[in-house]
Amino acid sequence: MASSEECNKSFSCDYMLLKPEEAGVLDVTKILFSSDVGKRKFVDCPEGVRREPFGRRWIIFVSVMAQKFLQAASKPMARIGDGVEYWLNLLRGNGGFRGLLINSFKGKVVQPDKTSTSFLSFIGHIDKRVELDSKMEHGDARYKAVLSVMASKASYENRNYTQAIVENHWKMAFLGFYDFWNDYQEKGTTQAFVVEDEKNDIMVVAFRGTEPFDSDAWLSDIDLSWYELPAAGKIHGGFMKALGMYKTLGWPKQQPPNKPETAYYALRSLLKQRLQNNDKAKFIVTGHSLGGALAALFPAILALHEESFLLERLDGVYTFGQPRVGDQKFGEFMKRIIEKYSINYYRFVYSYDVVPRLPYDDSTLLFKHFGTCIYYNSFYEAKIVPEEPDKNYFSLLWLIPKIGNAWWELIRSFSISFTRGPEFAEGGLLRMFRVIGLFTAGIPAHCPQDYVNATRLGSSHVFLPIIHHSDHITHHQKVSKIQ
C-alpha cells in the first residue's frame, strides 16, 4: 500500500486517494490486472488488502491517466485558452473581422485587456447577456433562480467585469471577488464572488465552474479520490480539496493559523460578519458545473462544524449542471440537513447535459444525487423529477433520442430569436458547439446559455414552498410566489 505522510486523513474513517504524480504508466496499467489496489504506490488507502472489482479499477485507471495528461498539458492548455480568448476579445473590441482589418490599416487596433470591464471569458462569449430578466416582477417565484444562474455565469469573468455587472446592471452591492487557495494544488485555483441584494436582504455566494482550458479545474472534477466521514458518508475528494480541505489537517473547525485562507473558511467568516449586522438578511449559495458541486458541499461542511447560525440563515442552494458529490449516505445526510433547517435546495438539469450524469450512479462508483431536481427539456418545459432521464448518460437506449435532440437544438439556434425574443439569440460560437453536439450530444447542453433560458422561460410552478416532514420532503400543491 502506498502511503502519504504529508496528508493527515484522521478526520475520515476510510479513504482512497489517487496520486497521479507518483504513478508511472506501467504501474497504472497493472491496476487492471490485480484486484488489490492497495499494492499500487499511487493509491493511498488504509493498511491491509483492498480488493476492488474490475469496473472500479477501470475507472481508477481512466481517472489517473486523465489526471496525468492534464498535469502534462496544463501550460499548453492555458496558452491555447489565452490565445482563443485574446482573439475573441480582439474581434469584439474592433467590431468584428471587418472592423479589425480597417483598424489595422489605420493603425488603431484596440488591444484586449484581460482585467478590463469589457474583457469576456470564453464562457462569456457563448452568452453575453448581463441583465437580469427585465420581464420579472418583484416577488416572482423565479427571481432567486434567475439571480443565481446569472451570478453563476458572471463568476467566469474577471473581477472588474463582474463588479461592473453587479453594480451597473443589477444595482446591487459587490462584496468581493476571490481566488482561494487550494492546499493540494498549492495555488489559488478556486474562484467565487459575493453579491448582496440589499432591497431583498439576500446575499449570493457564486462559485466559479470548470473553464474549458483550465486544467486545475478539470483535475478537481476528475479526481475520483474519496473520503468517508463517519457522519456524512463518502464524498468526492476533488471537490473537498477545491472547497478548502487542508492537506495536513483535513477540516479543522477553525481556520488554521499561519495557513492561506481557503474558500470554505473565508466565505464562512464573511457571511457571519455580514449576517450578524443584519437580522433580516439571508444568503444563497450557487454555481454552475464544478461551482454547483462546491455550492452543494458548502452546507455539508457547515453542518459537520455545527454552524447552526449560518444554516438557519441559508435560504437556498441553487445549482446548475451539477455533478454528483457523494454516495447515498451523503445524500441522506444532506436530506436531514435540508429538512432540519428548511433549506430550499434546487438542482437544475437541462436536457441531456452530460455533467449531472457524472460520476456514475451505479454499483461501480456509488455516487448519488440528492435534493429537488428541476429538469428542463429542450423546449424549456420544467418538471420536478426524482432523477433526470438517462441518469448515467452513456446508455445506448438513449443514443437516438440524444442525437435527434441535438439536431433540434441546432435548428432552434436559428429560430429562437424570432420565437422567444431577441434576448435569446445565439451567436456563432454557441452554434459551433451545437454542431459538435451532433457527434457528442450533451456537451453543448452544459453551456450556461440554456440554463439562463430555462430559468427565464420555464414555468414558475416548480418553485414551490417545501414542506418538511419527519420522514420525507414534499412540495406544496399550490403555486406560491417566493421572493
C-alpha positions in Angstrom: 0.0 0.0 0.0 1.2 3.5 -0.9 1.3 6.0 2.0 1.3 9.7 2.2 2.9 11.0 5.4 2.2 14.7 4.4 -1.6 14.1 4.3 -3.5 13.7 7.5 -6.6 11.5 7.0 -7.5 11.1 10.6 -10.7 13.1 10.1 -12.1 10.3 7.9 -12.9 6.7 8.8 -12.0 5.4 5.3 -10.4 6.9 2.2 -9.0 6.1 -1.2 -6.7 8.8 -2.6 -5.3 8.8 -6.1 -1.8 10.4 -6.6 -1.1 10.6 -10.4 2.2 12.4 -9.8 3.6 9.2 -8.3 2.3 6.9 -11.0 4.2 5.6 -14.0 2.2 4.4 -17.0 3.2 0.8 -16.4 2.2 0.9 -12.7 -1.2 2.4 -13.6 -1.7 -0.3 -16.2 -1.0 -3.0 -13.6 -4.1 -2.0 -11.7 -6.2 -3.6 -14.4 -4.7 -7.0 -13.7 -4.6 -7.0 -9.9 -7.7 -6.6 -7.7 -5.6 -5.4 -4.7 -5.4 -1.7 -5.5 -3.5 -1.1 -2.2 -0.4 -2.5 -3.8 -0.2 0.4 -6.2 2.1 3.2 -5.0 -0.2 5.9 -6.5 -3.2 4.7 -4.4 -3.3 5.8 -0.8 -5.7 3.8 1.3 -5.8 2.2 4.8 -3.4 -0.7 5.6 -4.4 -4.1 4.5 -5.7 -5.8 1.4 -8.0 -3.5 -0.7 -9.7 -5.6 -3.4 -11.8 -3.8 -5.9 -13.9 -5.1 -8.9 -12.6 -4.6 -12.4 -15.2 -1.9 -13.2 -13.9 0.2 -10.3 -10.3 -0.4 -11.2 -11.0 0.6 -14.8 -12.5 3.9 -13.6 -9.4 4.4 -11.4 -7.2 3.7 -14.4 -9.0 6.3 -16.6 -9.1 8.9 -13.8 -5.3 8.6 -13.1 -4.3 8.6 -16.8 -6.6 11.6 -17.4 -5.0 13.5 -14.5 -1.5 12.7 -15.7 -2.5 14.1 -19.1 -3.9 17.2 -17.6 -0.9 17.8 -15.4 1.3 17.5 -18.5 -0.9 19.6 -20.7 -1.5 22.4 -18.1 0.6 25.0 -19.7 -0.3 24.3 -23.3 -4.0 24.3 -22.4 -3.6 27.7 -20.6 -1.7 29.2 -23.6 -4.4 27.9 -26.0 -7.1 29.3 -23.8 -5.4 32.7 -23.5 -5.0 32.7 -27.3 -8.6 31.9 -28.0 -9.9 34.5 -25.5 -7.4 37.1 -26.9 -8.7 36.7 -30.5 -12.4 36.6 -29.4 -11.9 39.8 -27.5 -9.8 41.3 -30.3 -12.6 40.8 -32.7 -15.2 42.0 -30.3 -13.3 45.1 -29.4 -12.7 46.1 -33.0 -16.2 45.4 -34.3 -15.6 42.1 -35.9 -13.2 40.9 -38.6 -14.0 43.7 -40.9 -13.5 46.3 -38.2 -10.2 44.7 -37.3 -8.9 45.0 -40.9 -10.0 48.6 -41.1 -8.4 49.4 -37.7 -5.2 47.5 -38.8 -4.8 49.8 -41.9 -5.5 52.8 -39.7 -3.0 51.7 -37.0 -5.8 51.9 -34.4 -6.3 48.3 -33.4 -7.9 48.1 -29.9 -5.9 45.6 -27.9 -7.7 43.4 -25.3 -7.0 44.0 -21.6 -7.7 40.8 -19.5 -8.5 42.9 -16.5 -10.9 45.4 -18.1 -14.7 45.7 -17.7 -15.1 44.8 -21.4 -13.0 41.6 -21.5 -15.1 38.4 -21.8 -14.1 34.9 -20.9 -14.7 32.0 -23.3 -17.9 31.2 -21.4 -18.9 34.9 -21.6 -18.6 34.9 -25.4 -21.1 32.0 -25.6 -23.7 34.0 -23.7 -23.1 37.8 -23.5 -26.2 38.6 -21.5 -25.6 40.6 -18.3 -29.1 41.9 -17.4 -31.5 40.1 -15.0 -34.8 39.2 -16.6 -36.5 42.5 -17.4 -39.9 40.9 -17.6 -39.7 39.6 -14.0 -41.8 41.4 -11.4 -40.9 41.8 -7.7 -41.9 38.7 -5.9 -41.8 36.4 -9.0 -41.2 32.8 -7.9 -38.3 32.6 -10.4 -36.4 35.5 -9.0 -33.8 33.7 -6.9 -33.2 31.1 -9.6 -32.6 33.8 -12.3 -30.3 35.8 -10.0 -28.5 32.6 -9.1 -27.9 31.4 -12.7 -26.7 34.9 -13.7 -24.3 35.0 -10.8 -23.1 31.5 -11.7 -22.5 32.8 -15.2 -20.8 36.0 -14.1 -18.4 34.0 -11.9 -16.4 33.0 -15.0 -15.4 36.7 -15.7 -12.6 38.8 -14.3 -13.1 40.8 -11.2 -13.6 44.2 -12.8 -16.1 42.9 -15.4 -18.1 41.1 -12.6 -18.1 44.2 -10.4 -19.4 46.3 -13.3 -22.2 43.9 -13.9 -23.3 43.8 -10.3 -23.1 47.5 -9.7 -24.2 49.0 -13.0 -26.7 46.4 -14.3 -28.0 44.6 -11.2 -27.8 47.7 -9.0 -26.5 45.6 -6.1 -23.6 45.7 -3.7 -20.4 43.9 -4.8 -18.9 42.4 -1.6 -15.8 40.6 -3.0 -14.2 38.5 -5.7 -11.7 35.9 -4.6 -9.1 33.4 -5.9 -9.0 31.0 -3.0 -6.1 28.7 -2.1 -6.2 25.0 -2.9 -3.9 23.4 -0.4 -3.4 20.3 -2.6 -2.7 22.1 -5.8 -0.7 24.7 -3.8 -2.1 27.8 -5.6 -5.3 29.9 -5.8 -7.5 27.9 -8.1 -11.0 28.1 -6.5 -12.8 31.3 -7.5 -16.0 32.8 -6.1 -17.6 36.2 -5.7 -20.2 37.5 -3.3 -23.1 40.0 -4.0 -25.8 41.5 -1.8 -29.3 42.4 -3.0 -30.0 44.9 -0.3 -33.6 45.5 -1.3 -34.5 41.9 -0.7 -32.0 41.2 2.2 -30.3 38.4 0.3 -26.6 37.6 -0.3 -25.4 35.3 -3.1 -22.2 33.3 -3.0 -21.4 32.2 -6.5 -18.6 29.6 -7.1 -16.9 29.5 -10.5 -17.3 26.3 -12.5 -15.0 24.5 -14.9 -13.5 26.7 -17.5 -12.7 24.9 -20.8 -9.0 25.5 -20.8 -8.4 25.4 -17.0 -6.5 22.1 -16.2 -6.7 22.8 -12.5 -10.5 22.8 -12.5 -10.6 19.7 -14.7 -8.3 18.0 -12.2 -10.7 18.7 -9.4 -13.5 17.3 -11.5 -11.9 14.0 -12.5 -10.0 13.3 -9.3 -12.1 10.4 -8.1 -10.4 10.2 -4.7 -12.8 10.0 -1.9 -13.0 10.3 1.9 -15.6 8.7 4.1 -16.7 10.8 7.0 -18.4 8.9 9.9 -21.4 11.2 10.0 -21.7 12.1 6.3 -20.6 9.2 4.1 -18.2 9.1 1.1 -17.5 12.5 -0.6 -15.7 13.3 -3.8 -12.1 14.1 -2.9 -11.5 16.6 -5.8 -14.5 18.8 -4.6 -13.4 18.6 -1.0 -9.9 19.8 -1.9 -11.3 22.6 -4.1 -13.7 23.8 -1.3 -10.9 24.2 1.2 -9.8 21.0 2.9 -6.2 21.3 4.3 -3.7 18.7 3.3 -2.2 18.2 6.7 -5.3 19.0 8.8 -8.4 17.9 7.0 -11.4 20.0 8.1 -10.5 21.7 11.4 -13.4 23.6 13.0 -11.5 26.9 12.9 -9.3 28.4 10.2 -5.7 27.2 10.9 -3.3 29.9 11.9 -0.4 30.7 9.5 -2.2 29.0 6.7 -3.6 30.6 3.5 -7.4 31.0 3.7 -9.4 28.5 1.6 -12.8 29.1 0.2 -14.8 27.5 2.9 -13.2 29.3 5.9 -13.0 32.7 4.2 -16.6 32.6 3.0 -17.9 31.3 6.4 -16.2 34.3 8.1 -17.5 36.8 5.6 -21.1 35.5 5.9 -21.0 35.5 9.7 -19.8 39.1 9.8 -22.4 40.4 7.3 -25.3 38.4 8.7 -24.6 39.4 12.3 -25.0 43.0 11.2 -28.4 42.4 9.6 -31.0 40.3 11.4 -33.2 40.1 8.3 -30.6 39.0 5.8 -30.2 35.5 4.4 -27.9 34.0 1.9 -27.9 31.7 -1.2 -25.0 29.5 -2.5 -24.9 28.8 -6.2 -22.7 27.6 -9.0 -22.6 26.0 -12.4 -20.8 22.7 -13.1 -17.9 22.4 -10.6 -19.2 25.5 -9.0 -22.5 23.7 -8.4 -20.7 20.9 -6.6 -18.9 23.3 -4.3 -22.2 25.0 -3.6 -23.8 21.7 -2.7 -20.8 20.7 -0.5 -20.6 24.1 1.4 -23.6 23.5 3.7 -22.4 19.9 4.4 -19.2 21.2 5.9 -21.2 23.9 7.8 -23.3 21.0 9.3 -20.2 19.0 10.2 -18.9 22.0 12.1 -22.3 22.6 13.7 -22.6 26.1 12.3 -26.3 26.4 13.1 -26.3 30.2 12.9 -25.3 30.1 9.2 -27.5 27.1 8.3 -30.5 28.9 9.8 -29.8 31.9 7.5 -29.2 29.7 4.4 -32.2 30.5 2.3 -31.3 28.2 -0.6 -28.9 26.2 -2.7 -29.3 26.6 -6.5 -27.0 24.5 -8.7 -26.9 24.3 -12.5 -25.4 21.3 -14.3 -24.0 20.0 -11.0 -22.1 16.7 -10.9 -22.7 14.2 -8.1 -20.8 14.9 -4.9 -21.1 11.8 -2.7 -22.7 8.4 -2.1 -26.1 7.5 -0.8 -25.2 8.0 2.8 -24.0 11.5 2.0 -27.3 12.2 0.2 -29.3 11.0 3.3 -27.1 13.2 5.5 -27.8 16.2 3.3 -31.6 15.5 3.2 -31.6 15.6 7.0 -29.8 19.0 7.0 -32.2 20.3 4.3 -35.2 19.3 6.3 -33.8 20.4 9.7 -33.0 23.9 8.5 -35.8 24.3 5.9 -33.3 24.9 3.1 -34.6 25.3 -0.4 -32.3 23.1 -2.4 -32.9 23.2 -6.2 -30.7 21.2 -8.6 -31.3 22.3 -12.2 -30.7 19.9 -15.1 -31.1 20.9 -18.7 -32.0 18.2 -21.3 -29.0 15.8 -21.9 -26.3 17.8 -20.2 -23.6 15.2 -19.5 -22.2 16.7 -16.3 -25.1 16.0 -14.0 -24.9 12.3 -15.1 -21.3 12.1 -13.7 -19.7 10.4 -11.8 -21.8 7.3 -12.4 -24.6 6.3 -10.1 -24.1 2.6 -10.3 -22.6 -0.4 -8.4 -19.1 0.7 -9.5 -18.9 4.3 -8.2 -21.9 4.5 -5.9 -22.4 8.3 -6.4 -25.9 9.6 -5.8 -27.7 12.9 -6.3 -30.0 14.4 -3.6 -32.3 17.4 -3.4 -35.1 18.7 -5.6 -34.3 18.0 -9.3 -35.8 20.5 -11.7 -35.5 19.1 -15.2 -36.0 21.1 -18.3 -36.4 19.6 -21.7 -35.2 21.3 -24.9 -38.5 23.2 -25.1 -37.7 24.7 -21.7 -40.6 22.9 -20.1 -39.9 22.3 -16.4 -40.9 19.5 -14.1 -39.8 18.1 -10.8 -38.4 14.5 -11.2 -36.7 12.0 -8.8 -33.8 11.6 -11.3 -33.0 13.1 -14.7 -33.6 10.8 -17.7 -30.6 8.7 -18.8 -29.0 9.2 -15.4 -25.7 7.7 -16.5 -25.6 9.2 -19.9 -23.8 6.5 -22.0 -26.8 4.2 -22.3 -27.3 3.0 -25.9 -31.1 3.2 -25.3 -30.9 7.0 -25.2 -28.5 7.4 -28.2 -31.0 8.1 -30.9 -33.1 10.5 -28.8 -30.0 12.4 -27.8 -28.9 12.8 -31.4 -32.3 13.8 -32.5 -32.4 16.4 -29.7 -29.0 17.7 -30.8 -30.4 18.3 -34.3 -33.4 20.1 -32.9 -31.2 22.3 -30.7 -29.1 23.3 -33.7 -32.2 24.2 -35.7 -33.6 26.0 -32.7 -30.5 28.2 -32.5 -31.5 29.9 -35.8 -35.2 30.4 -34.9 -35.2 31.1 -31.1 -34.7 34.9 -31.5 -37.9 35.0 -33.6 -40.0 32.7 -31.4 -38.8 33.8 -28.0 -37.3 37.2 -28.5 -34.0 38.9 -29.4 -32.5 38.4 -26.0 -32.4 34.6 -26.7 -30.4 35.0 -29.9 -27.4 32.6 -30.2 -24.1 33.6 -31.7 -21.6 31.7 -33.9 -19.5 30.3 -31.1 -22.5 28.6 -29.5 -23.7 27.3 -32.9 -20.3 25.7 -33.4 -20.9 23.9 -30.1 -24.3 22.9 -31.3 -22.7 21.3 -34.4 -20.2 19.5 -32.1 -23.2 18.3 -30.2 -24.4 16.3 -33.2 -21.5 13.9 -32.5 -21.1 14.4 -28.7 -24.6 15.1 -27.6 -24.6 16.5 -24.1 -21.6 18.9 -24.2 -23.3 22.0 -25.7 -26.3 21.3 -23.3 -23.9 22.1 -20.4 -23.4 25.7 -21.5 -24.9 28.3 -19.2 -26.9 29.7 -22.1 -29.6 27.0 -21.8 -29.7 27.3 -18.0 -30.3 31.0 -18.3 -33.0 30.4 -20.9 -34.6 27.7 -18.8 -35.0 29.9 -15.7 -36.5 32.7 -17.7 -38.8 30.7 -20.0 -39.7 27.8 -17.7 -42.9 27.8 -15.6 -42.6 29.1 -12.1 -44.8 26.3 -10.7 -41.7 24.3 -9.8 -40.6 26.9 -7.3 -43.0 25.9 -4.6 -42.6 26.1 -0.8 -41.0 23.0 0.6 -43.0 21.2 3.3 -40.7 19.3 5.7 -42.0 16.2 7.5 -40.1 13.9 9.8 -39.6 11.2 7.2 -39.8 13.0 3.8 -39.9 16.3 2.0 -42.7 17.2 -0.4 -43.7 20.3 -2.4 -46.8 22.4 -1.6 -49.5 21.7 -4.1 -50.5 25.3 -4.7 -48.5 27.8 -6.7 -47.0 30.3 -4.4 -44.6 33.2 -5.0 -41.3 33.1 -3.3 -39.3 36.3 -3.1 
